[in-house]
Amino acid sequence: MPHASENTLTRLYENMVTARYYEERLQEEYLEGKQPAFDISAGPIPGELHLAAGHEAAGAGVCDHLRDDDIVTATHRPHHIAIAKGVDLKRMTAEIFGRETGLGKGKGGHMHLFDPDVNFACSGIIAEGCPPAVGGALAAQKRNTDSVAVSYLGEGAIDQGAFLESLNFASVFDLPVVFVIEDNDWAISMPKERVTDVENGAKRADGFEMPGVRVDSDDVLDVYDAAGEAIGRARDRNGPTVIEVQVHRRMGHFMGDPETYRPEADQEAAAERDSIVRLESDLREAGVEDDRIDEIRDDAHSRVDEAIEWAKDQPLPEPGAAHEDLFVSPASGVTDSEPDFEAVGGEE
């Protein structure tokens, strides 16, 4: 039997189908105008785009235990986590489309999403989110609250100094932080076994005297159970935990990735291991009717479509906005049309 209530199961399902459809719709929008000659500056979504279809269980299963005051830092593949944490879907989409009503006024793009209302942030730098999460956990400890911090990273980041130093600091000060490793077997285009000899990334915890747990499948209920225990320990001020979740990347590392490095059998296996289909079976076993499952899925799809259409109708930032929200204001005399990079300490 499923190890969660019907309400929990439906909530997890809603998060996961929203995240999956969101990535599929973003893929469609991103590719518009970029084919046949692939140009990342063309189309409605500028720049690169890293999608997380197949990672949904790691986002929903962990974040379902969190509150708005809990801190989450994510990676360059962040949308499923942001959705599960409750980031505003319309403003996130507007940011991805580079619109001024986006979370970062259209300046950050999809790898730099920040929503202070729910304490969510992400970055394109490998393992960069670990130190800020540790800082958030330290702040919670000093303020004597029961809020926690969660930092996501990929399996290719487990040898980064930022991760290892964060583990050490969290252990020394017994901080309420959980590190979640999403293991999709590929560090960009490099197979996991060629990156590190550590098959189980959660073993990194052993060197820092903290629990380490690996969830060997992307069954969201197994993730939910492991995360519940780890986050509960953190809330009770019993220290940090490392969790590694086996997920399956259903798309390339980035949009336009030809994936010539990836065996076809691996791609097929990823498509077959569908955590959403598995959860649908759990819902039926819990007595949820197919009509209700269809309704949850259709409502999620409608919200995604609405967010995308809303974002596409939003205005682009004015050129002069490039000089706003900076650490250093532009020198006097700098115009919107002719920015003087040298005058503000940069290089042209």
Steps between C-alpha positions, in 0.01 A plus 500: 500500500615859442673646807324838480149637536274553202540877539878465493487274196282741304716795603817324385331402175387856433854630551654235279262526205528877514880478486505241220256690279678828575825360363329357194332833424822693556672265256239582236528874558878496510540318169265743322703712261826317572474235230642388262808711587521487879542855633463550876418868449199423279147417608297609802741357761853641478822331610546138603239283668556197726189291560434247775242260357557177695614677818153579635507258794807664650328838500154402619604231749731734689325836474164363612644502854605864483344832598536844344753601768725203413782578257561309177794547264491321166720440197503605133214248452258656747141518375364182661644607836368855466151370421507263797619781731211721391677759285252718313452320168410804293788717623746212462384448142527870427859490625581208272353697209711802597203724587506791743229348722722198566645411837822681411343757264606286204871536572589162649337241278418145594824423690468800730156483654444670835171511690539645851132436574575127526878522559605340173817567300706321236824541309681367195828459689570140607437445875464878550175459691658299782670786690193730493283215628746442783488873574123489513512204738748684721270804507205280602707346776613838634144635485382193689232413246409155368538588132737292287700534181522260205769514234468308172798397289579251227710186537771670295538759778582265787874557460474878496665689782187708563305181577764335716578816696127551554469147638787568738359831624150353539640209698722710727212730593227233489290708260141432385580442134430214257711447187309331217706347218310434178682214331399483134816302404637777277728787602412702188628246241727298730378168644495498878761223527754715314449794734542330837564159652227567757203301371276618783530876542329487840819331626658845497316551829710231671807723509309769686322295766150555364234265363508424129208331322468388140158451340575254220195587291301810417194363678364820650368322808846364583639849454219641715579258783876563493453876483244500777743333735790729405297821518345386827849449644599847385189663650569324830856641487664160464730606219548471123436213258604408146242334272576373151207426268531297181317693230488458123569784259248471218648785294848621411724695734375813324257576222679429173721233656539232228579240773741313271687393813198320642413141401151462358425228754563746783258750350236228460548382858455854631174533309370171641578583865222749542438606859172665402355179356609320816325757718181467297498132595542597866208740470276230360611262773403765755152518350535813286280469191637549148268798449660674797851423371404641160357811666820567697710457187273717283493778760880492524533522123258793487699692761821444305344608171354808668837593653679466165244705309504766773879519492512533121269803524720680753723791392872469446721712730589848382868533399564743783399234753839340441644774722257435787537263797879507480757510779652807332288763326602603147720803470322824413458556131458132415210465257274208429629473146871540574597338830849602612638174641837651586338776707332248728810293556455232233651421164339561167 
